[in-house]
Amino acid sequence: MKKPSVITPPNGKLGVLLPGLGAVATTFVAGCLLARKGLAKPIGSLTQLGTIRLGKRTDNRVPLLKDFLPIATLDQLVFGGWDIFPDNAYESALNAQVLERRHIDPVKEELEQVKAMPGVFYPEYVKRLHGTHIKQGKTKADMVEQLREDIRSFKKNNGCDRLVAIWCGSTEVLVDPSPAHASIEAFEKALRENDPAISNSMMYAWACLKEHVPFANGAPNLTVDIPAMTLLARDMAVSIAGKDFKTGQTLMKTILAPGLKARMLGLDGWFSTNILGNRDGEVLDDPGSFHTKEVSKLGVLDTILQPSVYPELYGNIHHKVRIEYYPPRGDSKEGWDNLDIFGWLGYPMQIKVNFLCRDSILAAPIVLDLALLMDLGQRAGFTGIQEWLSFYFKSPMTAPGLYPEHDLFIQAKKLKNTMRWMMGEDLVTHLGNEYYG
Ligand SMILES: NC(=O)c1ccc[n+]([C@@H]2O[C@H](COP(=O)([O-])OP(=O)(O)OC[C@H]3O[C@@H](n4cnc5c(N)ncnc54)[C@H](O)[C@@H]3O)[C@@H](O)[C@H]2O)c1
C-alpha cells in the first residue's frame, strides 16, 4: 500500500449496495436508520464508537475514530441491493425475525424504499433456495452487463457520489480454484461460455469492480479471492476484501486462542457445535455450502497457535466444527465449545463456552464498518486486497504467498496502526513503557 498524500473528502452520498437482502443486510440497514434518528445505538461498530490513541500516552489525544478519520457519516448513506426474492427491506426484516417490531416500525418507510433489484441466480450454487425474482440472460457475461446497468442506474437515481458493495448473499457451494479464475481474459471467456467455475457472487463482484465499486465479501465463498479479481481490482484501481464476517463462534475462537498461546497453555482439542434456524442455517444444511463454511472456520486455529513452532503444545489438536440447522432457534444461534487444554506438567483442564449469540446482531456493525472503511480506503488510493481489514473476517484474504493473520488482537493493532499511518500519525509500538491504547 502506498501512503496517501491526500485523501479525497467524503463529500456527498455514499451508496451501499448489498447483494443479498436477508437477515444481516436488513439488520444493518434498519440499525443505521435507527441510529441516525437517535433511536438506537450502533453498538459493535468500531467506526461509530471506537477511539484511537494518538502520540504518547501523556499527550491525551484519544479522538473518536469517526472524528479522526474522514469517513462518511450515517446521514450520507443510501442503501440498495439485490435479492432473488422480491421482498423490500421492510418485508425481509420482518421475515428474518432478527429485530423486534419496535426496531422495524419506526423506520418502516425508509426500509420499504430499499427494494430488491432482481438477482442473478444459477441455483446450483445455493441448492436450498428457489428464487423467483431473478434476471434472465443467455450468458453469464450478459448477467454481468445487467448488473452493471443496475449499478449505474442506482447511482444516478439516488444521486450518489460513490458506491461500495458488501456481499450479504447466501453461502455458495465450494467452488474450487480453476483455470477460469487465473486471469482477466480467462474469466471473461468463462463468463461468455457459462463456465460452472463462475458462481453467482463472482458475477456481482465482477460487475462492481468494472464499475469501480469496492467489493467486500461477507460470506466464505471464493468470490473475490481469485487471481482474476485481484488483477481486475488492480487494473480498475479499486479495493477488495473478504472473506466471511467474523462473528459468533469464530470471533470467540480468535479471542480465546491468542490468550492460551500468550500463556503457553497447551491444547489437545477444540470441539465446536452450533444450532441455528435462520435461512443461513437452512442453506448451510446443504453439505456443499457447509463445506465452504467449514473450510473457512477450520483455518483459524492453525495460524494463531502455530503448531510447527510449538509442536509440544499445539502439534496434535483435534479441531472439529459442526453446524446443525434447527428451525425453532431462528436467528438466535447457540454455540457450544469444549476446549481440552493442558498446563504445568501436562495436567489436563477443560473450558466450556456456551455462547447464546445473535448472528445478525454481531454481523450488522461489521457491514457498516466495512462499508465506511472500504470507501475510505478507496478515497485514500488503496487498491487491491485490503489486508488491514482482516479484523472483520474469519478467513482474511492476503497477498499471494502470505498467510492470513487470525489473532484478533494483532488484527486490531494492524487496523489502528494503518489508520494512524494513513493519517500521518506515529505508529504505536508499545515500546518505552507504553500502554496499549
Ligand atoms: N450472520 C452472521 O453472523 C454471518 C457471519 C459470517 C458470514 N455470514 C454470511 O453472510 C451471508 C448472509 O447471512 P444472512 O444470515 O443474512 O443470510 P440470509 O439467508 O438471511 O440472507 C441471504 C440472502 O441472500 C439472498 N441470495 C442468495 N443468493 C443470491 C443471489 N445470487 N443474488 C442475490 N441475493 C441472493 C437470499 O435470498 C437471502 O435473502 C451468508 O452467506 C452468511 O454465511 C453471516
The ligand as a Tripos MOL2 file, in Angstrom:
@<TRIPOS>MOLECULE
LIG
   44    48     1     0     0
SMALL
NO_CHARGES

@<TRIPOS>ATOM
      1 N1        -24.8120  -13.5980   10.3970 N.am      1 LIG1
      2 C1        -23.5530  -13.8460   10.6140 C.2       1 LIG1
      3 O1        -23.0610  -13.7920   11.7200 O.2       1 LIG1
      4 C2        -22.6680  -14.1790    9.4750 C.ar      1 LIG1
      5 C3        -21.3280  -14.3810    9.7460 C.ar      1 LIG1
      6 C4        -20.4900  -14.6860    8.7080 C.ar      1 LIG1
      7 C5        -20.9700  -14.7700    7.4230 C.ar      1 LIG1
      8 N2        -22.2870  -14.5960    7.1820 N.ar      1 LIG1
      9 C6        -22.7330  -14.7650    5.8300 C.3       1 LIG1
     10 O2        -23.4920  -13.6510    5.4310 O.3       1 LIG1
     11 C7        -24.4060  -14.0850    4.4570 C.3       1 LIG1
     12 C8        -25.7810  -13.5490    4.8130 C.3       1 LIG1
     13 O3        -26.2400  -14.1490    6.0100 O.3       1 LIG1
     14 P1        -27.7800  -13.9850    6.4280 P.3       1 LIG1
     15 O4        -27.9150  -14.5470    7.7870 O.co2     1 LIG1
     16 O5        -28.2190  -12.6060    6.1530 O.co2     1 LIG1
     17 O6        -28.4760  -14.9840    5.4010 O.3       1 LIG1
     18 P2        -29.9190  -14.8420    4.7680 P.3       1 LIG1
     19 O7        -30.1970  -16.1850    4.2010 O.co2     1 LIG1
     20 O8        -30.8920  -14.2460    5.7150 O.co2     1 LIG1
     21 O9        -29.7000  -13.7700    3.6010 O.3       1 LIG1
     22 C9        -29.0680  -14.0840    2.4130 C.3       1 LIG1
     23 C10       -29.9060  -13.5090    1.3100 C.3       1 LIG1
     24 O10       -29.1980  -13.7050    0.0880 O.3       1 LIG1
     25 C11       -30.1550  -13.9490   -0.9050 C.3       1 LIG1
     26 N3        -29.4590  -14.5030   -2.0530 N.ar      1 LIG1
     27 C12       -28.9840  -15.7590   -2.2460 C.ar      1 LIG1
     28 N4        -28.4020  -15.8520   -3.4480 N.ar      1 LIG1
     29 C13       -28.4930  -14.6300   -4.0250 C.ar      1 LIG1
     30 C14       -28.0720  -14.1030   -5.2670 C.ar      1 LIG1
     31 N5        -27.4380  -14.8620   -6.1480 N.pl3     1 LIG1
     32 N6        -28.3430  -12.8150   -5.5280 N.ar      1 LIG1
     33 C15       -28.9840  -12.0150   -4.6350 C.ar      1 LIG1
     34 N7        -29.4170  -12.4740   -3.4470 N.ar      1 LIG1
     35 C16       -29.1660  -13.7610   -3.1430 C.ar      1 LIG1
     36 C17       -31.1490  -14.8590   -0.2250 C.3       1 LIG1
     37 O11       -32.3820  -14.8900   -0.8930 O.3       1 LIG1
     38 C18       -31.2480  -14.2110    1.1400 C.3       1 LIG1
     39 O12       -32.2840  -13.2580    1.2120 O.3       1 LIG1
     40 C19       -24.3360  -15.6080    4.3980 C.3       1 LIG1
     41 O13       -23.5140  -16.0000    3.3300 O.3       1 LIG1
     42 C20       -23.6770  -15.9310    5.6870 C.3       1 LIG1
     43 O14       -22.9580  -17.1650    5.6490 O.3       1 LIG1
     44 C21       -23.1600  -14.2930    8.1780 C.ar      1 LIG1
@<TRIPOS>BOND
     1     1     2 1
     2     2     3 2
     3     2     4 1
     4     4     5 ar
     5     4    44 ar
     6     5     6 ar
     7     6     7 ar
     8     7     8 ar
     9     8     9 1
    10     8    44 ar
    11     9    10 1
    12     9    42 1
    13    10    11 1
    14    11    12 1
    15    11    40 1
    16    12    13 1
    17    13    14 1
    18    14    15 2
    19    14    16 1
    20    14    17 1
    21    17    18 1
    22    18    19 2
    23    18    20 1
    24    18    21 1
    25    21    22 1
    26    22    23 1
    27    23    24 1
    28    23    38 1
    29    24    25 1
    30    25    26 1
    31    25    36 1
    32    26    27 ar
    33    26    35 ar
    34    27    28 ar
    35    28    29 ar
    36    29    30 ar
    37    29    35 ar
    38    30    31 1
    39    30    32 ar
    40    32    33 ar
    41    33    34 ar
    42    34    35 ar
    43    36    37 1
    44    36    38 1
    45    38    39 1
    46    40    41 1
    47    40    42 1
    48    42    43 1
@<TRIPOS>SUBSTRUCTURE
     1 LIG1         1 GROUP 0 **** ****
